Amino acid sequence: MRAADQDKCAGLKRCILHLDMDAYFASVEQRDVPIYRNRPLLVCHTTSDFCSHGVVAAASYEARKYGIKAGTPVWEARQRCPRGFFVHADIPKYLENSRQILNICERRAHRTEVFSIDEVFLDLTSPLREYSPGGERWQAAIDLAGSLKSDIRRELGLKASVGIGPNKLVAKMASEFQKPDGLTLVTPEQLPDIFASLPIKKMIGVGGRMQRNLRAMGIETIGDLARSPKEVMEWRFGVIGGLLWKAAWGRDDSPVVAGGGGDEMVKSFGHSLSIRGGSEELEFLETILLGLCEAVTRRMRRDEYLGRTVSLRLRIGYAMSYARAVTLHEYTDLPSKIYMASRDLLRHEASSGLWKEPVTNVGVSVSQLKRRHEGKQVTLWDCLDPREEKLTAVLDELRDRYGEGVVMRASLLEEFALSGMNLVR
C-alpha cells in the first residue's frame, strides 16, 4: 500500500474495544442447565415443533463441529446432530443477561454502545488518556480488556471475545480473530494489510447479495476491495460502495454512541436484536418483538416513564434499513400496547413486498416520553379492564426478586396461541 494512504488510515487518537459474547444464547443455556454443558446445544427460532420449522439462532461450540451455525434450518441441524439438545430461544432471559453485561462494561468505560444483544463497544480513549500514545496505551487497553473478560466470567459465568483497535470497525473485526475467549489488538500500523487476505465475506456490511456483486467484479478479498478505485465502487454501489472501500482500508469515523444519562437526557427507550443469518419468518420476528417490548417497557416502568410513539427498526440484509413509527392515542408503559403497535408496523412492512433479503436486526423503541408522576389519561379501555396494570406490577415484583426469566405474561402469549405458536419457556 502507498505510504500516503497508509498514513490516512492510521489514527492513533482513539482506542475502541469491541466485546462479543461467545455463542451467547447457547452459553447462557449451558450455564443455567448443567446437562447441556459440554454437549451439542442448539438454541432455535421456531414457531411450532422442532420437526421441520425454524432456524438455529445459536449453536454451542460442541454443535459447530457438526457444521451447524446460526441460520441453519432446524430440520438440517437435526440430521447433522441427532443427539444434540434443541431448545427454544428465551429472549427475555438473554436481554436481562445483556443488561448485566452492560453494567459490568460501564464500570470500565463511561461511554458504551450496545451494538446488539451480545455485543458492546467501549470507548477507552478517556479512561486511558493518562498513558502516552503508542505501545503503553495499547498495553493498558489489553490489561483493561483482560480484567473486563475476567469480571464477566466471574460474575456471570460467560466467556467473551474482545477486539481492540483505533475505531469501531477495526475493533469489531479484530474480535473475530481468536474466538472463543479471545483478545486481539490491531494497531493503526497494521492497517490495512492485516485484513487484506481475508475473504470479502468477512468485511462488515457485506451480505450475500453484495458478495455476489463484488465477486462478479473480480473482488474476492478485502485487499482486492482496497485496491479497487474508490470512484468505481461509488459508481457501482453509490454511497455504500464508498463506505465499503473506506472500510477495506480500516477507516471508520463513527463515534461510540452512549445511552442517555440523567432525566433531561432521556428521549427514548429501546432495545434491538441482531439475528445472525437473518430470518424472513414473520411469526419468528413477532416472537422477537415480544421479548423486546417486554424489555423496553420494563425499563420504562423502572425509571417511571410513559411513552406514546412506538418505532420499529428493521435491517434487511446488511445494507438496507427501514424505520416506521406510530403515535398512540394515549401514553403507556404496558407491553401489550407497545407490542401490538410494533407488530402492526412489522406486518405492514412484511406485506409491502420490499424485503429482498432476510431481516438481520429488529429494534423497538418508545419515545415522546413523560414522567409517570405527570399523570396518565384514563380511557374507556382502562375502565373496562384495569387488570393488566396490576398484573404487570406483580410481574415486575417477581422479576425483581427472582430474575427476568421467572415468568412471562400470558396475556402476550395469547396472541401467539391463537396463531398456533408453541413457545417453550
Summary of the structure (lengths in Angstrom):
residues: 425
radius of gyration: 22.4
end to end distance: 53.5
largest distance: 72.4
contacts: 1404
relative contact order: 0.12
helix: 46%
strand: 21%
